[in-house]
Amino acid sequence: MSNKFKNIIIICGIIVIAAALIIHFSTAKDHNHSLTISLPQTPNIGLILLAQKKGLFQAHQLNLRLDYKDTGKEALETLYAGKSDLAIAFETPIALGIATRKNIKIITELHRSFRNTALLYRTDRFEPNSLGMIDLRGKRVGVIEDTNAEFFLNLYLMASSHKNKANIIYLTSDSLKEQMRNGQLDALAWWEPHLSELYAQSDGKLEYSKTEFYTELSALVCLEQTCQNKKAAILKLMRALKEAELFLEQQPDTGHKLILSYFSDNNLNSDHFNLSEIYLQLGLSSVLTSILEIQLGWFQQKKINAQATSIDLIPYYEPYFLNKVAPLTVTFE
């Protein structure tokens, strides 16, 4: 065998090995695009559920693990403990994180609603007024502390001029359900799908009291360091969510059915909440800023942090990802 032929064989071998290495490292890089999100099983995660149903995360080569929690408050605690990369929560526990100087970044809003959080009350103990509101003075009202349901309850009592006149009982999710079912509570403040579940099981003994003076909002949050370390993976996540949002805009009925199928598949009652009242949308808006400022003031009143209302919110926003996929939705400045 001539030296020239031997050299050709060696060169070909080198090319094959180099190609194999390129494929290996390219695959490894894609495999590293993985994220864990801690989140509640609530309608506000609709864009996540829709993207999952449509296979959009896989299409973007993103390995996404969803770690479900009872509340957004628990989802954030999982994030703070370093057990997830991102978390989804309503605005109240996010405001609490800011008030207590957690090193968080808000990547995007995920929803807004005026009627997803409400009161559920025992019909044999109340007579609602013409606006559908009930008199909670002296009544036992259950709620999970430091959640948007507590903030909603505070607004409800203020609107009826009964602030500090109800007997507010702080409970866990399981205790809320148990005490409402056995009659220990007169009413509770909560969100869907828990309200639907209790209502469906009540045989007419429970009724809703819904209002529209409270704007509920949820957001996707991460720790500052994670935004840097997982930038490529988060960008893939955001692209998938934007595609889900566009699909929902173009085919709302189909999109809503796909989202609701998650709740039925997991034995979560969705009979009494209306996705048309839950606006699933990405953005970093001035509305978010206003809501957080109001809730920081509320936390100040609760004496969690005396300086809460003086906090500059802008450093807590991370617009990089939205500027890449939907720049017109970044309007907080």
Beta strands, then each sheet from edge to edge (+ up, - down):
strand 1: 34-40
strand 2: 63-69
strand 3: 86-90
strand 4: 104-113
strand 5: 117-122
strand 6: 140-143
strand 7: 167-170
strand 8: 187-191
strand 9: 206-209
strand 10: 216-223
strand 11: 278-283
sheet 1: 2+ 1+ 3+ 10- 4+ 11-
sheet 2: 7+ 6+ 8+ 5- 9+
end
